């Protein structure tokens, strides 16, 4: 497996992602805050993660596209460009 060079937010590096002024009034040791950081980590995607997801989607889509009639190919390309 390749190593992702881009970091995501974690409970150990959240200071790099959230401005210090916003952190002043927050209990950073609370379980709610830790859950917020985990949800931010889960919902964000690095460039590499998004690339891998796109590759997977492309592999799933290619067999379907290969079965299209040439006129359907043309219509699909026209729709994508519009």
Order of alpha helices (4+ residues) and beta strands (2+ residues): alpha-alpha-alpha-alpha
